[in-house]
Amino acid sequence: MKTTTTLSLAVVLAGLPLAAHSLEFSGYLRSGVGSSVNSDSQACFKLPGAQTKYRLGNECEHYAELDLRQDLLTLDDGSLLSVEAMASLYNAYDHSLQFTGDHGSARMPQLYAEWSKLPALNGGSLWAGRRYYKRNDIHISDFYYWNQSATGAGIEDVEFAGLKYSYAFSRKDSLFQEAYIKRHDFNVSGFTPNPGGALEFGLSYIAKPDSADAHSGWALTAQHKQGNFLGGQNTFAVQYGRGPGTGLGYTGDVSLDRDARSWRLVEYFHWQLSPRFGGQFQAVYQKDKRPGAADQDWISLGIRPTYAFTEQFKLVTEFGHDQVDAAGGTRKLSKATIAPTWSPGGPAFWARPEVRLYYTHALWNRAAQAAAGPGDALSASGAFGNARHGANFGAQVEYWW
């Protein structure tokens, strides 16, 4: 049966109008070595209750994504059939590079087929599989605040009356989501409220799972992007969710009912005021209303300015502050990093690769220490003991292509 199927497929493909397509290879890599001032291994700083941490000089892992994309067929109507696959490799510092077990992993975050540029959909596409889909993130904190990546299928960017419409159905929206939960994502984009501005809206509906004490939920997102802003781009987003929709960018806890609510404001921009002076700034505020005493407010402010003294040498710095108001008091964490950087790709903020030497110093308060888990950098049982400050140093390479 397998041989017959393979031969039949070969005959079918041979009869289609096949154009020659090259294999596209892209990817991302960060790797390095680091230590804490009073420890042999690097301990990274993240505030309990905050959804992210500021990255520069504060990453304790090797990570890579290796992506292959092949355009298979170009049909007579101009539409294109493609397949894409990606492998991701993760391994914590100070552990052998096995990419398995408690300290590592090897996964397939993307494996899907796409039929794009369809005239019947006014240039839109059909897709099915596991893919990165409509991901919106802040680079300096790696915060994917609106991320519709999914294992499912969808119709993307169907143009009608000057707008583009998308719909995706999925049952797993995260590599780490164990349960299968039905989710529907609707997007409409293409609004131009002002010169250089682009406005997009999204609705996510999470269906009630077939299990006890589970609920349905929903989330709304409105996002405005402004081009030509200080030589870069500004993004402002508002998000609101109820029940499992309180995950906002993801599927949240399905045990939460409609009385659980979350809303979030996101503001960030990157600038390139001159060929040598660039950076990124972010501000995030999130308010979570939960039954009982589980309410929480999270504020995050950070900036990463870069200045290139030569075409290939930058000084990169980063300052970040997170604050969480929750039961047990107000938790606070501030960190600062300085990183002399070799940048063979050029002086711009986004130029890669970068090879960095870094020194990071962090301060936190008693409430943050008390909320930290055993062995966490902020915990009394962590690398810095009862101290409420600590420092890391090391070297790192970051590259995408």
KEKE-3310 file (N, C-alpha, C; in steps of 0.2 Angstrom, whole numbers, plus 5000, padded with zeros to 4 digits):
npx = (5004:5010:5020:5012:5004:5014:5020:5008:5006:5018:5015:5004:5009:5018:5010:5005:5007:5022:5033:5051:5057:5067:5074:5070:5080:5079:5082:5085:5096:5103:5116:5127:5138:5137:5139:5134:5138:5142:5141:5143:5135:5124:5110:5094:5084:5068:5052:5040:5024:5025:5024:5034:5052:5066:5077:5091:5107:5101:5097:5096:5099:5102:5096:5088:5081:5077:5072:5063:5057:5047:5042:5031:5022:5017:5002:4992:4983:4991:4992:5000:5007:5014:5025:5030:5042:5048:5061:5064:5076:5081:5091:5095:5108:5123:5121:5123:5122:5109:5096:5085:5074:5073:5080:5081:5074:5068:5058:5044:5039:5033:5024:5017:5005:5002:4991:4993:4990:4978:4966:4952:4950:4954:4968:4970:4974:4974:4977:4984:4989:5002:5008:5017:5008:5001:5009:5013:5025:5036:5052:5063:5059:5054:5040:5026:5012:5001:4996:4992:4996:4995:4989:4980:4968:4965:4959:4967:4969:4960:4955:4943:4933:4944:4948:4956:4952:4953:4952:4954:4954:4958:4965:4975:4985:4997:5014:5015:5002:4992:4979:4966:4958:4945:4947:4943:4948:4946:4950:4952:4960:4968:4963:4965:4967:4975:4988:5001:4997:4991:4977:4970:4959:4954:4946:4944:4937:4935:4929:4918:4926:4923:4922:4922:4918:4922:4923:4917:4925:4931:4940:4946:4955:4962:4973:4985:4997:5010:5019:5035:5040:5050:5060:5057:5045:5029:5019:5003:4992:4976:4969:4956:4948:4938:4934:4941:4946:4954:4967:4971:4982:4983:4975:4967:4965:4953:4945:4941:4927:4915:4916:4929:4941:4952:4962:4972:4985:4996:5011:5024:5039:5051:5066:5076:5086:5097:5110:5118:5112:5100:5086:5074:5058:5047:5031:5019:5004:4994:4978:4971:4956:4950:4941:4940:4955:4964:4967:4977:4989:5000:5014:5025:5040:5052:5068:5079:5093:5104:5120:5131:5149:5157:5156:5155:5155:5145:5138:5127:5114:5102:5088:5076:5060:5049:5033:5022:5007:4999:4991:4999:5007:5017:5027:5043:5055:5070:5082:5098:5108:5124:5132:5145:5147:5150:5146:5145:5136:5132:5128:5115:5100:5093:5102:5110:5122:5125:5138:5140:5148:5143:5136:5125:5115:5104:5090:5078:5063:5057:5044:5045:5055:5049:5038:5045:5049:5056:5074:5074:5081:5078:5074:5076:5083:5090:5103:5108:5105:5100:5101:5095:5099:5108:5120:5125:5137:5144:5145:5137:5130:5119:5108:5100:5093)
npy = (4994:5006:5008:5009:5020:5030:5030:5033:5046:5052:5051:5060:5072:5074:5077:5089:5107:5111:5122:5126:5127:5133:5127:5135:5140:5145:5153:5154:5158:5157:5157:5153:5157:5158:5165:5167:5180:5175:5161:5146:5144:5153:5162:5167:5182:5184:5191:5184:5181:5191:5191:5190:5192:5204:5202:5204:5199:5190:5177:5160:5149:5138:5141:5136:5138:5130:5131:5125:5128:5124:5128:5120:5118:5128:5134:5135:5146:5154:5152:5145:5131:5125:5119:5118:5116:5116:5114:5115:5118:5116:5120:5120:5131:5125:5111:5095:5095:5088:5090:5085:5078:5085:5096:5100:5101:5095:5100:5101:5115:5120:5113:5112:5114:5125:5133:5146:5163:5163:5165:5164:5168:5181:5183:5177:5163:5146:5135:5121:5112:5113:5128:5144:5158:5173:5180:5192:5201:5208:5212:5215:5209:5197:5195:5188:5194:5194:5180:5169:5156:5139:5122:5117:5123:5135:5150:5163:5180:5185:5196:5209:5222:5231:5227:5214:5198:5185:5168:5156:5139:5129:5117:5115:5128:5130:5123:5118:5116:5104:5098:5096:5109:5118:5131:5147:5159:5175:5188:5204:5215:5230:5242:5260:5272:5284:5293:5282:5273:5258:5248:5234:5221:5208:5193:5181:5165:5153:5137:5128:5115:5097:5093:5091:5106:5116:5130:5141:5155:5171:5183:5200:5210:5225:5233:5245:5250:5261:5267:5274:5280:5289:5284:5271:5260:5261:5253:5250:5242:5236:5224:5213:5200:5186:5173:5158:5166:5175:5172:5180:5182:5169:5152:5152:5147:5135:5132:5144:5155:5166:5177:5179:5190:5199:5213:5222:5234:5238:5245:5249:5253:5254:5262:5271:5283:5287:5281:5274:5275:5267:5258:5250:5252:5248:5247:5240:5236:5226:5220:5209:5201:5190:5177:5177:5180:5182:5192:5203:5215:5220:5228:5234:5241:5245:5247:5247:5254:5256:5260:5263:5263:5261:5254:5241:5239:5240:5248:5241:5243:5239:5242:5237:5236:5228:5226:5219:5219:5210:5197:5197:5207:5220:5216:5219:5221:5226:5227:5229:5230:5230:5229:5227:5225:5215:5218:5211:5212:5225:5242:5245:5243:5231:5224:5208:5195:5196:5197:5196:5203:5203:5211:5210:5217:5215:5220:5217:5216:5212:5206:5200:5191:5183:5177:5170:5154:5138:5138:5147:5162:5174:5169:5165:5153:5152:5156:5168:5168:5175:5188:5202:5206:5204:5198:5194:5188:5186:5178:5180:5174:5180:5176:5178:5172)
npz = (5000:5004:4994:4983:4985:4986:4973:4966:4970:4965:4951:4950:4954:4944:4934:4936:4934:4938:4945:4947:4963:4976:4991:5006:5020:5036:5052:5070:5084:5100:5112:5125:5139:5157:5173:5190:5202:5215:5212:5203:5192:5181:5187:5183:5183:5187:5191:5202:5197:5187:5169:5160:5158:5158:5145:5141:5145:5154:5152:5153:5146:5131:5115:5100:5084:5069:5053:5039:5023:5009:4993:4984:4973:4959:4953:4938:4941:4948:4961:4976:4983:4998:5010:5027:5040:5057:5069:5086:5098:5115:5129:5146:5154:5160:5160:5151:5133:5129:5126:5131:5144:5161:5159:5146:5129:5114:5100:5089:5083:5072:5058:5044:5030:5017:5006:4996:4990:4983:4970:4972:4985:4985:4985:4997:5009:5013:5026:5036:5050:5062:5067:5068:5071:5067:5077:5090:5098:5110:5109:5118:5130:5126:5126:5121:5118:5111:5103:5092:5088:5083:5083:5071:5059:5046:5037:5029:5028:5019:5007:5006:5001:5004:5017:5027:5031:5043:5049:5062:5067:5081:5092:5101:5107:5112:5114:5126:5131:5137:5137:5125:5118:5111:5101:5093:5082:5076:5065:5059:5048:5041:5042:5041:5050:5051:5043:5039:5049:5055:5059:5068:5073:5084:5089:5101:5104:5117:5118:5129:5137:5137:5151:5169:5179:5170:5159:5146:5137:5132:5122:5118:5106:5102:5091:5086:5075:5071:5058:5053:5065:5075:5067:5067:5073:5081:5093:5100:5110:5116:5127:5132:5142:5147:5159:5153:5143:5149:5147:5137:5126:5124:5127:5142:5159:5160:5171:5176:5178:5171:5180:5182:5176:5165:5160:5148:5144:5132:5127:5116:5107:5094:5090:5078:5077:5071:5060:5070:5083:5091:5098:5110:5118:5131:5139:5150:5157:5167:5173:5184:5189:5200:5208:5226:5235:5225:5216:5205:5200:5187:5183:5170:5165:5153:5144:5131:5125:5112:5106:5093:5092:5082:5065:5068:5082:5096:5111:5121:5132:5145:5155:5167:5175:5185:5193:5205:5211:5224:5234:5249:5248:5239:5226:5220:5207:5200:5186:5178:5164:5156:5141:5131:5114:5099:5083:5069:5058:5057:5062:5067:5077:5075:5069:5066:5067:5085:5096:5113:5128:5145:5159:5173:5185:5198:5209:5222:5232:5249:5248:5235:5237:5246:5239:5229:5222:5228:5227:5217:5209:5216:5228:5246:5246:5235:5223:5228:5242:5257:5253:5245:5232:5217:5205:5188:5176:5159:5143:5127:5111:5099:5085:5070:5054)
capx = (5000:5014:5023:5007:5003:5020:5020:5002:5007:5023:5011:4999:5013:5021:5005:5004:5011:5027:5039:5056:5057:5072:5072:5072:5082:5080:5082:5087:5101:5106:5119:5132:5140:5137:5139:5132:5144:5144:5139:5146:5130:5120:5103:5091:5080:5061:5048:5034:5018:5026:5023:5040:5058:5070:5081:5098:5111:5097:5094:5100:5098:5104:5090:5089:5075:5079:5066:5064:5051:5048:5036:5030:5019:5014:4997:4990:4980:4996:4992:5006:5007:5020:5025:5035:5044:5053:5063:5067:5081:5082:5095:5097:5115:5127:5119:5125:5118:5106:5090:5079:5073:5071:5084:5081:5069:5068:5051:5042:5034:5029:5024:5010:5005:4999:4990:4992:4989:4972:4962:4946:4950:4957:4975:4971:4977:4972:4983:4982:4995:5005:5011:5017:5002:4999:5012:5015:5029:5040:5058:5067:5056:5051:5033:5021:5006:4995:5000:4987:5000:4990:4988:4973:4968:4963:4958:4970:4970:4955:4953:4936:4932:4949:4950:4958:4949:4956:4949:4958:4951:4963:4963:4981:4988:5004:5017:5014:4995:4991:4972:4964:4953:4943:4947:4941:4951:4944:4954:4951:4965:4968:4960:4971:4964:4979:4994:5006:4994:4987:4973:4968:4955:4954:4941:4945:4932:4937:4923:4918:4928:4919:4925:4918:4920:4925:4919:4919:4928:4932:4945:4946:4961:4963:4980:4987:5004:5012:5026:5039:5040:5057:5064:5055:5038:5026:5013:4999:4987:4972:4966:4951:4946:4934:4934:4947:4949:4959:4974:4972:4985:4983:4970:4968:4963:4946:4941:4938:4921:4914:4918:4936:4942:4958:4963:4980:4988:5003:5014:5031:5041:5058:5068:5083:5086:5103:5112:5121:5108:5093:5083:5067:5055:5040:5027:5014:5000:4989:4974:4968:4951:4949:4938:4944:4960:4969:4967:4984:4991:5006:5017:5032:5043:5059:5071:5086:5096:5110:5124:5137:5154:5160:5152:5154:5155:5140:5137:5120:5112:5095:5085:5069:5057:5043:5030:5016:5003:4995:4991:5006:5011:5019:5033:5047:5062:5073:5088:5101:5113:5128:5134:5149:5144:5153:5140:5147:5130:5131:5127:5108:5097:5091:5107:5112:5123:5128:5142:5140:5150:5138:5136:5119:5114:5097:5088:5071:5061:5056:5038:5047:5059:5044:5034:5049:5049:5063:5079:5073:5086:5075:5072:5082:5086:5093:5110:5110:5104:5095:5102:5090:5102:5113:5123:5127:5141:5145:5145:5132:5129:5112:5109:5094:5094)
capy = (5000:5012:5009:5011:5027:5035:5030:5037:5053:5055:5052:5066:5078:5075:5080:5096:5113:5112:5126:5124:5131:5132:5126:5140:5138:5151:5151:5158:5155:5161:5152:5157:5154:5164:5164:5172:5183:5170:5154:5143:5144:5159:5162:5172:5186:5185:5192:5180:5185:5194:5186:5190:5196:5207:5197:5205:5197:5187:5171:5155:5143:5138:5140:5137:5136:5128:5131:5123:5129:5122:5129:5113:5119:5135:5132:5140:5152:5158:5150:5142:5126:5125:5115:5121:5112:5119:5110:5119:5115:5120:5116:5125:5131:5120:5104:5093:5097:5082:5092:5080:5077:5090:5102:5102:5098:5095:5100:5103:5120:5121:5107:5113:5115:5131:5135:5153:5167:5160:5170:5163:5171:5187:5183:5174:5157:5140:5131:5116:5109:5116:5134:5150:5161:5180:5181:5199:5201:5213:5209:5215:5205:5191:5194:5186:5196:5192:5175:5164:5150:5134:5116:5117:5125:5142:5154:5169:5187:5185:5203:5211:5229:5235:5224:5207:5194:5178:5164:5149:5134:5125:5113:5116:5134:5130:5117:5116:5115:5097:5096:5098:5114:5121:5139:5150:5166:5179:5194:5209:5220:5234:5249:5265:5278:5290:5292:5278:5269:5252:5246:5227:5219:5201:5190:5174:5162:5147:5133:5125:5108:5092:5090:5094:5112:5119:5135:5144:5161:5175:5189:5204:5213:5230:5235:5250:5251:5267:5267:5280:5283:5290:5280:5264:5259:5261:5248:5251:5237:5235:5217:5211:5194:5184:5166:5156:5171:5179:5171:5185:5180:5162:5149:5153:5142:5133:5131:5150:5156:5173:5182:5180:5195:5202:5217:5223:5239:5237:5251:5248:5256:5254:5268:5271:5290:5288:5274:5271:5276:5264:5254:5248:5254:5245:5248:5235:5236:5221:5219:5202:5200:5183:5175:5176:5185:5181:5198:5204:5220:5219:5234:5232:5246:5243:5251:5244:5258:5254:5265:5260:5268:5260:5250:5234:5238:5243:5247:5239:5243:5238:5244:5235:5236:5224:5226:5215:5220:5204:5195:5196:5213:5223:5213:5223:5218:5230:5225:5234:5226:5233:5223:5228:5220:5215:5217:5211:5214:5232:5246:5246:5240:5225:5220:5202:5192:5200:5193:5201:5202:5207:5211:5211:5218:5216:5222:5215:5217:5206:5203:5196:5185:5178:5174:5166:5147:5136:5138:5153:5167:5179:5165:5164:5146:5153:5158:5174:5167:5180:5195:5204:5209:5199:5200:5189:5190:5181:5180:5177:5176:5179:5177:5175:5173)
capz = (5000:5004:4988:4978:4987:4984:4965:4963:4971:4960:4945:4951:4954:4938:4929:4938:4932:4943:4944:4951:4969:4980:4998:5010:5027:5041:5059:5076:5088:5105:5116:5128:5145:5162:5180:5195:5206:5220:5211:5197:5187:5181:5190:5180:5187:5185:5197:5203:5195:5180:5164:5157:5161:5153:5142:5140:5151:5159:5149:5156:5141:5124:5111:5093:5079:5063:5049:5032:5019:5002:4989:4980:4966:4957:4949:4933:4943:4952:4968:4978:4988:5001:5016:5031:5046:5061:5075:5091:5103:5121:5135:5151:5155:5165:5159:5145:5128:5127:5123:5133:5151:5164:5158:5139:5125:5106:5098:5082:5084:5066:5053:5041:5023:5015:4999:4996:4984:4980:4967:4974:4991:4984:4988:5004:5009:5017:5030:5041:5054:5068:5064:5071:5067:5070:5083:5091:5103:5112:5108:5124:5135:5123:5128:5116:5122:5107:5099:5089:5085:5084:5080:5068:5052:5045:5031:5031:5025:5013:5006:5004:5002:5007:5023:5026:5036:5045:5054:5063:5072:5084:5098:5105:5105:5115:5114:5133:5133:5137:5136:5119:5120:5105:5101:5087:5082:5071:5064:5053:5048:5035:5043:5040:5053:5050:5038:5042:5054:5053:5065:5068:5078:5085:5094:5102:5108:5119:5119:5135:5136:5139:5157:5175:5182:5165:5156:5140:5138:5126:5123:5112:5106:5097:5090:5081:5073:5068:5055:5053:5071:5077:5062:5068:5073:5088:5093:5105:5110:5122:5127:5138:5142:5153:5159:5150:5139:5153:5145:5132:5120:5124:5130:5149:5164:5159:5177:5178:5175:5168:5185:5181:5171:5164:5154:5148:5140:5129:5123:5114:5101:5093:5086:5075:5076:5067:5059:5076:5089:5091:5104:5111:5125:5132:5145:5150:5163:5167:5179:5184:5194:5202:5214:5232:5236:5219:5211:5204:5195:5185:5179:5168:5161:5152:5139:5129:5120:5109:5102:5089:5091:5075:5061:5071:5089:5100:5118:5122:5139:5146:5161:5167:5182:5186:5200:5205:5218:5225:5241:5252:5247:5232:5224:5215:5204:5195:5184:5174:5161:5151:5136:5125:5109:5092:5078:5062:5054:5056:5069:5068:5083:5074:5065:5069:5073:5090:5101:5119:5135:5149:5167:5175:5192:5200:5216:5223:5239:5253:5246:5230:5240:5250:5234:5225:5223:5231:5222:5212:5210:5221:5234:5251:5245:5228:5222:5232:5249:5260:5250:5240:5226:5214:5199:5183:5170:5155:5136:5123:5104:5096:5078:5066:5047)
cpx = (5004:5017:5018:5005:5008:5020:5014:5003:5012:5019:5007:5004:5017:5017:5003:5009:5016:5032:5044:5057:5063:5070:5075:5074:5083:5080:5084:5091:5103:5109:5125:5134:5140:5137:5136:5138:5147:5142:5143:5142:5126:5113:5100:5085:5073:5056:5042:5028:5019:5026:5030:5046:5062:5076:5089:5102:5107:5093:5099:5099:5101:5097:5091:5082:5078:5073:5067:5057:5052:5041:5036:5028:5016:5009:4996:4987:4984:4996:4998:5005:5013:5019:5031:5036:5049:5055:5066:5071:5082:5086:5097:5105:5117:5124:5121:5120:5114:5099:5084:5079:5071:5074:5085:5075:5070:5060:5050:5037:5030:5030:5017:5011:5001:4997:4988:4991:4983:4967:4955:4945:4953:4964:4976:4974:4973:4978:4980:4989:4996:5009:5012:5012:5000:5002:5014:5019:5033:5047:5062:5065:5054:5044:5028:5014:5000:4998:4994:4990:4995:4992:4981:4973:4964:4962:4962:4970:4966:4953:4946:4935:4938:4952:4952:4955:4952:4952:4953:4954:4957:4961:4969:4984:4995:5007:5016:5007:4994:4984:4971:4958:4951:4943:4946:4944:4949:4948:4952:4956:4964:4965:4966:4968:4968:4985:4999:5004:4991:4983:4970:4964:4955:4949:4943:4940:4935:4930:4924:4920:4923:4922:4921:4922:4924:4920:4922:4922:4929:4937:4945:4952:4960:4970:4981:4995:5005:5019:5029:5039:5047:5062:5063:5048:5035:5020:5010:4993:4983:4969:4961:4949:4942:4934:4941:4950:4954:4966:4976:4976:4985:4976:4971:4965:4955:4942:4938:4932:4921:4916:4925:4937:4949:4958:4970:4981:4995:5005:5021:5033:5049:5060:5075:5084:5092:5105:5115:5117:5101:5091:5076:5065:5049:5037:5021:5010:4994:4985:4970:4963:4950:4945:4942:4949:4965:4969:4975:4984:4998:5008:5024:5034:5050:5062:5078:5089:5103:5114:5130:5143:5158:5155:5150:5155:5150:5141:5129:5119:5104:5093:5078:5067:5050:5040:5024:5013:4998:4995:4998:5010:5013:5026:5036:5053:5064:5080:5091:5107:5117:5132:5138:5148:5148:5147:5143:5142:5129:5129:5120:5106:5096:5096:5110:5117:5126:5132:5143:5144:5145:5139:5129:5118:5106:5095:5080:5070:5059:5049:5040:5051:5054:5040:5038:5049:5056:5068:5079:5079:5084:5074:5078:5086:5090:5100:5113:5108:5099:5096:5097:5093:5107:5115:5125:5132:5142:5146:5140:5132:5121:5112:5102:5095:5088)
cpy = (5006:5014:5012:5018:5032:5035:5034:5045:5056:5056:5059:5072:5079:5078:5087:5101:5114:5116:5124:5129:5128:5131:5132:5138:5145:5148:5156:5154:5159:5156:5156:5153:5160:5161:5169:5174:5178:5163:5152:5143:5151:5158:5168:5175:5187:5186:5188:5184:5189:5189:5185:5193:5199:5203:5198:5203:5193:5181:5165:5148:5144:5137:5141:5135:5135:5127:5129:5125:5128:5124:5123:5115:5126:5133:5137:5146:5156:5157:5146:5137:5125:5121:5118:5117:5116:5114:5116:5115:5119:5116:5122:5125:5126:5113:5102:5094:5090:5084:5088:5081:5084:5097:5104:5099:5099:5095:5102:5108:5122:5115:5108:5114:5121:5131:5142:5157:5165:5165:5170:5166:5178:5188:5179:5167:5152:5137:5126:5113:5113:5122:5140:5155:5168:5181:5189:5198:5207:5210:5209:5211:5198:5190:5194:5188:5195:5187:5169:5158:5144:5128:5116:5119:5132:5144:5161:5174:5186:5193:5204:5218:5233:5232:5217:5203:5187:5175:5157:5145:5130:5122:5113:5123:5135:5123:5114:5115:5107:5095:5099:5102:5117:5128:5141:5157:5169:5186:5198:5214:5225:5241:5254:5271:5284:5288:5287:5273:5263:5249:5239:5226:5211:5199:5183:5171:5155:5143:5130:5117:5103:5089:5094:5101:5116:5124:5138:5151:5165:5181:5193:5208:5219:5233:5240:5250:5257:5267:5274:5284:5283:5285:5273:5263:5259:5257:5250:5246:5237:5228:5217:5204:5192:5176:5163:5161:5176:5177:5176:5183:5172:5159:5149:5147:5141:5132:5138:5152:5164:5178:5183:5185:5198:5207:5220:5229:5237:5242:5249:5251:5254:5260:5267:5278:5292:5281:5270:5271:5273:5261:5253:5250:5250:5247:5244:5236:5231:5220:5213:5202:5193:5182:5175:5182:5184:5186:5200:5210:5219:5225:5232:5238:5244:5247:5247:5249:5255:5260:5262:5265:5267:5256:5243:5233:5243:5243:5246:5239:5241:5239:5241:5235:5232:5225:5223:5216:5214:5202:5194:5202:5215:5220:5218:5220:5223:5227:5230:5229:5231:5228:5226:5223:5221:5213:5217:5212:5221:5236:5247:5241:5233:5221:5214:5199:5198:5195:5198:5198:5206:5206:5214:5212:5219:5217:5220:5216:5211:5202:5198:5190:5180:5174:5169:5158:5145:5135:5143:5158:5172:5175:5165:5158:5146:5154:5163:5174:5172:5187:5196:5208:5203:5201:5194:5192:5184:5183:5176:5179:5175:5181:5174:5177:5170)
cpz = (5000:4998:4983:4979:4985:4976:4963:4964:4967:4953:4945:4950:4948:4933:4931:4935:4937:4941:4949:4957:4973:4987:5002:5017:5031:5048:5064:5081:5094:5110:5119:5135:5151:5169:5185:5199:5211:5219:5204:5191:5187:5183:5187:5184:5184:5191:5197:5202:5189:5175:5160:5161:5156:5151:5142:5146:5156:5156:5151:5152:5135:5121:5104:5089:5072:5058:5042:5029:5012:4998:4984:4973:4965:4952:4943:4935:4947:4959:4970:4983:4991:5008:5020:5038:5050:5067:5080:5096:5109:5126:5140:5152:5161:5165:5152:5140:5125:5124:5125:5141:5154:5162:5150:5135:5118:5104:5091:5083:5078:5061:5050:5034:5022:5008:4999:4990:4980:4977:4970:4981:4991:4986:4994:5003:5014:5020:5035:5044:5060:5065:5069:5067:5071:5077:5084:5098:5104:5113:5115:5130:5133:5125:5122:5118:5118:5102:5098:5086:5087:5081:5077:5061:5051:5038:5033:5026:5018:5012:5003:5006:5006:5014:5022:5032:5037:5050:5055:5068:5075:5090:5103:5103:5108:5115:5121:5135:5132:5135:5129:5120:5113:5106:5094:5087:5076:5071:5058:5054:5041:5036:5044:5043:5052:5045:5042:5047:5052:5060:5063:5074:5078:5090:5095:5106:5110:5121:5126:5134:5139:5146:5163:5177:5176:5162:5150:5142:5131:5127:5117:5112:5100:5097:5085:5081:5069:5065:5055:5059:5074:5073:5063:5068:5080:5087:5100:5105:5117:5121:5133:5137:5148:5153:5157:5145:5143:5151:5140:5126:5119:5127:5138:5153:5163:5165:5179:5174:5173:5173:5185:5175:5171:5158:5154:5143:5138:5125:5122:5108:5100:5089:5083:5072:5071:5065:5065:5082:5088:5098:5104:5118:5125:5139:5145:5157:5162:5173:5179:5190:5194:5208:5220:5233:5231:5214:5211:5199:5194:5181:5177:5164:5160:5145:5137:5123:5118:5105:5099:5089:5084:5071:5064:5078:5092:5107:5119:5130:5139:5154:5161:5174:5181:5193:5200:5212:5218:5232:5244:5251:5240:5231:5219:5213:5199:5193:5179:5171:5156:5147:5130:5120:5102:5088:5071:5056:5053:5063:5071:5074:5081:5070:5070:5064:5078:5095:5107:5125:5139:5156:5169:5182:5193:5207:5216:5231:5243:5251:5240:5232:5243:5245:5229:5227:5226:5225:5217:5214:5215:5228:5239:5250:5238:5229:5226:5239:5251:5257:5245:5234:5223:5207:5195:5178:5165:5147:5132:5116:5103:5089:5075:5059:5043)
residu = (MET:LYS:THR:THR:THR:THR:LEU:SER:LEU:ALA:VAL:VAL:LEU:ALA:GLY:LEU:PRO:LEU:ALA:ALA:HIS:SER:LEU:GLU:PHE:SER:GLY:TYR:LEU:ARG:SER:GLY:VAL:GLY:SER:SER:VAL:ASN:SER:ASP:SER:GLN:ALA:CYS:PHE:LYS:LEU:PRO:GLY:ALA:GLN:THR:LYS:TYR:ARG:LEU:GLY:ASN:GLU:CYS:GLU:HIS:TYR:ALA:GLU:LEU:ASP:LEU:ARG:GLN:ASP:LEU:LEU:THR:LEU:ASP:ASP:GLY:SER:LEU:LEU:SER:VAL:GLU:ALA:MET:ALA:SER:LEU:TYR:ASN:ALA:TYR:ASP:HIS:SER:LEU:GLN:PHE:THR:GLY:ASP:HIS:GLY:SER:ALA:ARG:MET:PRO:GLN:LEU:TYR:ALA:GLU:TRP:SER:LYS:LEU:PRO:ALA:LEU:ASN:GLY:GLY:SER:LEU:TRP:ALA:GLY:ARG:ARG:TYR:TYR:LYS:ARG:ASN:ASP:ILE:HIS:ILE:SER:ASP:PHE:TYR:TYR:TRP:ASN:GLN:SER:ALA:THR:GLY:ALA:GLY:ILE:GLU:ASP:VAL:GLU:PHE:ALA:GLY:LEU:LYS:TYR:SER:TYR:ALA:PHE:SER:ARG:LYS:ASP:SER:LEU:PHE:GLN:GLU:ALA:TYR:ILE:LYS:ARG:HIS:ASP:PHE:ASN:VAL:SER:GLY:PHE:THR:PRO:ASN:PRO:GLY:GLY:ALA:LEU:GLU:PHE:GLY:LEU:SER:TYR:ILE:ALA:LYS:PRO:ASP:SER:ALA:ASP:ALA:HIS:SER:GLY:TRP:ALA:LEU:THR:ALA:GLN:HIS:LYS:GLN:GLY:ASN:PHE:LEU:GLY:GLY:GLN:ASN:THR:PHE:ALA:VAL:GLN:TYR:GLY:ARG:GLY:PRO:GLY:THR:GLY:LEU:GLY:TYR:THR:GLY:ASP:VAL:SER:LEU:ASP:ARG:ASP:ALA:ARG:SER:TRP:ARG:LEU:VAL:GLU:TYR:PHE:HIS:TRP:GLN:LEU:SER:PRO:ARG:PHE:GLY:GLY:GLN:PHE:GLN:ALA:VAL:TYR:GLN:LYS:ASP:LYS:ARG:PRO:GLY:ALA:ALA:ASP:GLN:ASP:TRP:ILE:SER:LEU:GLY:ILE:ARG:PRO:THR:TYR:ALA:PHE:THR:GLU:GLN:PHE:LYS:LEU:VAL:THR:GLU:PHE:GLY:HIS:ASP:GLN:VAL:ASP:ALA:ALA:GLY:GLY:THR:ARG:LYS:LEU:SER:LYS:ALA:THR:ILE:ALA:PRO:THR:TRP:SER:PRO:GLY:GLY:PRO:ALA:PHE:TRP:ALA:ARG:PRO:GLU:VAL:ARG:LEU:TYR:TYR:THR:HIS:ALA:LEU:TRP:ASN:ARG:ALA:ALA:GLN:ALA:ALA:ALA:GLY:PRO:GLY:ASP:ALA:LEU:SER:ALA:SER:GLY:ALA:PHE:GLY:ASN:ALA:ARG:HIS:GLY:ALA:ASN:PHE:GLY:ALA:GLN:VAL:GLU:TYR:TRP:TRP)
# end
